[in-house]
């Protein structure tokens, strides 16, 4: 609790004598604040009101907390409830902020210091998108600190302006080449089926559902309705944190049937998740495909490929259900992107022009 105390100024005593006014003092962060009240009775009443406001979590000042104390609380009580990946990225971002800014108290983090932080990260070769992602983590931490009265309010965050680039997606032609090259995969092995069959099932699943890379790996055989072609995705295994029943194309079911084994998982992957990307890149190399910038495709390019090829084949509501977006605005962005990426979705009406004499119309 913030300590609130009474005092008289020695300067006032020298000038006024025994009639010197009384003050009420308190801490805001590590900064002392005070207010001149007048008589001692009035000062005591004001002191009591401030102390009551602190106990009721209504005090407009701030409870004194060091950066480390506030961070420990945030990681234990807030960050620990998030997904494992979010926890890891959150700690990394706070580590960078602590290393660069070396804050003693939460109140040391200001817009000016965060601007310096962003500049240091850019100088270190970090992309603007990554810096902004780290700043969003710091913003969440500071907002929680403000809710707990460790700072009066969270400072404005100096996000960097990112270049607007049209993202890549896996086209049907590229997907066909990837599918044909799956036999270049060497993992997973010794599962009762070939690595190529596993990857064909996995890539077909992603390309015909728009799921995120790690979501199909969580499915068990009991999560699949093999007759009705439905998959049940548990809340703890998807980004939306809600149970969902999602329709599957019969072609997805056909490929999953080919890799059925005695194990519990539909798509068993006994290796570290990082290895998934390594094998995917090896398949791309065997297929001779890469993005226009020369880099390999990512799994999210399969998700964008699904949205691009289906944005004008189904209603926006149906696309939202299958892609499992909580917010319709997210689905709308995918649809708008699809219409930029897919020329077939931009059939502009061209009126028939009358022919002109002496030349074509």
N, C-alpha and C positions, 0 to 999 in steps of 0.2 A: 504494500500500500504506500502511496506517496505520503511522505511526512509533511505535515503542516505545522508551522510554529509561529509564535508571537515574538516581536522584538521592537526595541526603540533605537533610533539612530543616535549615535554619540554626537553627531553634528547638530541634530535637532535639540539635544539636551543642552549643549553648550549655548545655543542661541535662544532657546525658549525656557530652559530650566525644567522644573517639575511638571510643567504642562505640555511636555513634548508629546507629539502624536505617536500612536502605536501602529505597527505594521504587521501584516500577515505575510509569511514567506512560505514557498513550496518549491519543489523541483519540477522542471519540465525537461525531460531527458536528464542530462547532467548539468543543465543550466539552472541557476537559482532565479526564481521569479519572486516579486513582492508587490504588495498593494498597500498604500497608506490608507488607514481607516479613520483614525482620530482617537476616540476614547477607548480605554481598555475593555470596557464592557462590550462595545460595538465590535471591537476586534475579536474578542472571544466568540461572539455570535457568528461572525464571518468565518472564523476558523472552524467552528462546528459544522457550518453549512458545507464548507469545502470537504471536510473529512467524511460527512454523510454522502456527498456526491461521489467521492472516490469509492466508498463501500457499495454504492448503488450503481457503479460503472457509468456514471454520468458526468464525471469531471472533464472539463474541456482541456485541461492540461494533459500531461503525459506521465505514465508510471515509469520510473527509472529502470531501464534494462540495458545491459550490454548487448552488443551484436551477438556474441557467442551464446549468451543466455537465451536470447530471442530465437536464434537459429536452432539451438537444441530443442526448444519447445516446438518449433515449427516442424522439424523433421520427425519428432516423436509423435506429435498429436495430429498433424495434418498430412505431411508427406507420406507417412507410413500407411495411410489409408488408400493411397493411390496405387496404380499398377506398378509392377516391378520396374518396367522400362521408364516410367515417369519418375519413379524414385531415383533411379540412377542418373537420369538427365538432370533432375532437380539438384542433386548433390553436386554434380559436376559444375553446373552454372553458379551455384553459391560458392563453390571452391574458387572459381575464377574471380568472382567479385571480391571475395575475401583476400585473395592473393594480390590483386591489382590495387584495390582501394584501401586495404588494411584498416577497416573501420573499428573504432573502439566501441561506439554505441550505434544503435539503429538510426538515431537522428543524424549521424554523420553521412548517411546516404542521401544525397541531394541530386537534383537534376544536373547540376554542374559536375558532380563527381561521376554520375552515370554517363555523361557525355564523354568524359575522359576515359571511362571504362570502355565505351564503344570504340573510341579512337585507338586505344591500345590493342584491342582484339583485332581490329582491321589491320593494324600495322603488323600483327603476328600472322597475317595471311588467312584469317578466318572470314568466311563469306558473310555478307550482310544478312542473309536469311538466317544463318546460324546465330549471329549476334542478336538479332531480333528475337529469336527463340529463347536465348538466354535472358534477355531483358524481360520477356514475359514471365519467366520464372521468378526473377527478382521482383517484378511488380506484384505477383501473387504473394510473395513473402512480405513485402511492405504493406500491402492491403490488410493482411492478417495482423501485422504489427499495429496498424492504425486501429483495427477493431478492438485490439486488446489494450489500447491507450498507451502503447510504448512510444508512439509518435503522434503528434497532433493530427496529421493527415499524410497520406502517401504522396510523395513528390510526383510531378509529371514525368513520364518516361520518354526519353529522347529516341524514339524508334528511328531507324535508318530507312531511307527511301530505297526500296529495292527496284531493280530493273524488271520491267514487265516482259517476260518471255513466254512464248507459246510452248507449253510443255510437250513432251513426246508421248507417243502411245504405240502399242503394238498393233499394227495393221493386220488384216487377215492374211496377207501375203507373207509377212514376217512370221506370224504365228505358224503357218504351214511349214515354213523352213525350220522353225524351232521344234515342232512336233516330229518332223522327219529326222532330226539330229539327236533325239533323246537317247538313242542307244550309245552315244558317246559318254553318258553318265556312268560313273563307277559306284556311286552311293545313292540309296542304301543298298547293301548287299546282304546275302544270307538271310533273306526274309521270306523265302518261299516263292519269290517272283523276281523278275529281273529289275535292275535299276531303271532301265528304259521304260518298262511298263509302269513303274511307280511315277516317273516324271511325266509320262503321257497322261496318266490319270490326274496328276496334280495340276498340270498346265491347263488341261481341259476344264477342270473344276474352276480354276481361277478365271479363265477367259469367258466361261459361260455363266458365271455367277457374279463377278465383280467383287468377290470377297478379298479381304486383306490377306497378306501372305501367311500370317501365323494362325489365322482362324481355322482353316480346314484341318490343321494338324491336331487340334483339340478334340475333334469328333471321334466318338466311339461308335461301334456297330449299333448300339442301342439308340443312338441319336439319329439314325437314318431310318425312314420309313421306305423300305425298298420297293414296296408295291405302289404307294401313292407318290413316290418321288419327292419326298420332303426331307429337310434336315432340321433338327432341333439344335439351336446354338444357345448354350447356357450364358447367362449374364456375365459370369466371371471370365468368359472367354471371348468377349467382344467389346469393342470400344464404347458402344452405347450403354453398357452396364444394364442390359435388360434381356430377358429370355425372348427368343425369336424363333418362329417357324418359317423357314424359307423354302420356296419351291426349287427343285433341281430339274434341269433338263434331262430327259431320258438318256442322252449321250453321256452325261456325267455319271449316271448310275451304271451304264454299261462299262465304263472304264474302271469304276470302283469295284465292280463285280470281278474284274480280271485280277485284282490284287488282294482279294479276300484271303486272309490267313487265319491261323489259330490265335493270333494276338487279339488284344482288345481294341486297338486303334484302327480307324479306317485307313489312315495314311501314316503308318508308323515311321517316325524319324528319330532313330536312337542317337543321333549325333548332335553336337552343339549347333545352335541355330545359325551361327555365323557361317557354318559349312554349307548351308542351304544356298547362300549367295555365291559361294565359290563354285559349286557344281553348276548353278544356273549360268554363270559366266562361261564355264567350260562348254556348255551346250551351245551358247551363242557363238563361241569361237568356232566350234565344229560346223555350225550352220552358216557361218560367214555373214552374220548380221551384226549391225551396230547402229547406234543413233547417228543423226546427221553430224553431231559434234565429235564423233569418234568414240564416245563412251559406251559401255554396255548398257542394255536396258535394265531397269529395276522392276521389281514385282508390281509396283504401283502403276507401271506402264501397262500391265495387263488389265488392271482395274479401269484405267482411263480408256483402254481399248474397248472394254465391255460397254462403258458409257457412250463412247463415240459411235459404236456400231448399232446401238440400240436406242439412242435418244429419240429418234424419229420412227421407231418401230413399235413403241409402247407409250402409254400415257405417262405423264410426269409422276402421277401417284404410284403407278406400278413400278416405275424405275426407282422411286424412293423406297418402296417396300423391299425390293430385291437388293438394292445397294445398302439398305438399312441405315439411312441417314435419319437422325433424330430431327434435324431442322430442314424444312423444305428448301430454304435458301441455299443449302449446300448442294442439293440435287439440281437446283436451278443453275448453279455455277457450272456443274458438269455438263448440263444440257447446252448452255451457252458456249462452253469450250468445245463441245462436240460439233457444233455448227460452224466453228472456226476451222476445226481440224479435218472434218469430213466433207469434201466437195459435194458428195451426193446429197448432203442435207441442205445444200444451198442452191436448189434449182430455181433460179430467178426467172420469173415470167418475162418472156420477150414477145411483144406483140408482132403480128405479121405486118410488115411495112409495105406500103404500095410501091410498086416499081416505078422508077423515074424514067422518063424518056431519055434515051441515049446512054443508059447505064443501068447497072443493077440497083435495086432498091436498098 
